Amino acid sequence: RKGAGAPPATESRQGTAGRDSGSPPAAASKRRESEGKPVAKPQQEEDILDFLSDALASSSAPAPTPSSFPGDASLPKHTLLPGSRGRGLSVHYILSSAPSPYPDMVLVRLLFRNEDSRAISGVHIGKEDLPEQAQMVAFPPIEVLHGSSSCERVMHVRPAAQKNTPLKFEIWTTTGQFPVSLSLVPTSGGGGSVDDTIMRNLTDLSLSRQ
């Protein structure tokens, strides 16, 4: 008789738990609807993802070869970095007659060769010391250049206000940092005659800044 009027303890706990943990029907319905919808990404995040996607596509593009520039067959090569000074890395360049996709820029082909038997890693452009109005779009880095092997890269440069002024920068590798000077006024000889189109384009770019 002492506890006859009270409900069973188990029922009381279950009822209380149901009231505490349960959600109102409307709130539960909204939660289910939100779980089924895709979460909107901030515009800044979408822009970053687009940039990374474009960069990945660019880095996976095939490296240029001489067959990519049939109009350069008669153009001379110029020494940018001799192997004796680059610790086995030699670099030559060709002022290509092919148009650059960047406005007011000249396409420059860079021919890399590892003259050593050991691999050279991390080849890229480091410090730049460009004259007034000059600009540069660097070549994609070379992760590894194995011994006695070669590869080609392309960079784009905008001449300085004075077209006779060379572009100075450094080529960095895991073995050293090598200052170089790239002249945009080619001279004849060394493998072929100078293409008139290159000279005319350089002259036009210089005059357009005066």
ZIURQUI-V349892 format. One record per residue. PHI is phi as a letter, one per 20 degrees, with the letter a starting at -180 (* if undefined). D_LAST is the distance of its C-alpha to the last C-alpha in whole Angstrom. Layout:
BEGIN
phi: (PHI & PHI)
d_last: (D_LAST & D_LAST)
END
This chain:
BEGIN
phi: (* & f & d & f & e & e & f & g & f & f & f & f & f & f & f & f & f & f & f & f & e & f & d & g & g & f & f & f & f & f & f & f & f & f & f & e & e & f & f & f & e & g & g & f & f & f & f & f & f & f & f & f & f & f & f & f & f & f & f & e & f & f & f & f & c & g & f & f & c & f & f & e & g & e & e & f & e & c & e & d & b & f & f & f & e & e & l & n & e & d & c & d & c & c & f & f & e & f & f & e & f & e & g & l & c & d & e & d & e & d & d & e & b & e & e & e & e & e & f & d & d & m & e & b & e & d & f & d & c & e & f & g & m & f & c & b & d & f & f & f & g & d & f & b & c & f & g & l & d & c & b & c & c & c & c & c & c & d & f & f & g & d & f & f & f & f & e & d & b & c & d & d & c & f & d & r & c & c & f & c & c & d & e & e & d & f & d & f & n & m & p & r & e & f & f & f & f & f & f & f & f & f & f & f & f & f & f & f & e & e)
d_last: (111 & 108 & 105 & 106 & 104 & 101 & 99 & 98 & 96 & 94 & 93 & 92 & 89 & 88 & 88 & 86 & 83 & 83 & 82 & 80 & 78 & 78 & 75 & 75 & 75 & 72 & 70 & 71 & 70 & 66 & 66 & 67 & 64 & 62 & 62 & 62 & 59 & 55 & 54 & 50 & 47 & 45 & 41 & 40 & 42 & 41 & 38 & 38 & 41 & 38 & 36 & 38 & 39 & 36 & 35 & 39 & 38 & 35 & 37 & 39 & 37 & 38 & 36 & 34 & 36 & 35 & 37 & 34 & 31 & 33 & 30 & 30 & 33 & 32 & 29 & 29 & 30 & 28 & 30 & 29 & 32 & 35 & 38 & 40 & 37 & 37 & 41 & 41 & 38 & 36 & 33 & 31 & 28 & 27 & 23 & 24 & 24 & 25 & 22 & 22 & 23 & 20 & 17 & 14 & 16 & 18 & 22 & 24 & 27 & 29 & 33 & 35 & 39 & 41 & 43 & 46 & 49 & 48 & 46 & 43 & 42 & 39 & 36 & 33 & 29 & 30 & 28 & 24 & 22 & 18 & 15 & 13 & 11 & 14 & 17 & 20 & 23 & 26 & 29 & 32 & 34 & 37 & 40 & 42 & 42 & 45 & 46 & 46 & 44 & 40 & 38 & 34 & 31 & 28 & 25 & 21 & 18 & 15 & 13 & 11 & 8 & 9 & 11 & 14 & 15 & 18 & 19 & 22 & 25 & 29 & 31 & 34 & 38 & 41 & 42 & 39 & 35 & 33 & 29 & 27 & 24 & 22 & 20 & 18 & 18 & 21 & 24 & 27 & 30 & 32 & 33 & 31 & 28 & 25 & 24 & 22 & 20 & 19 & 17 & 16 & 15 & 13 & 11 & 10 & 9 & 7 & 5 & 6 & 4 & 0)
END
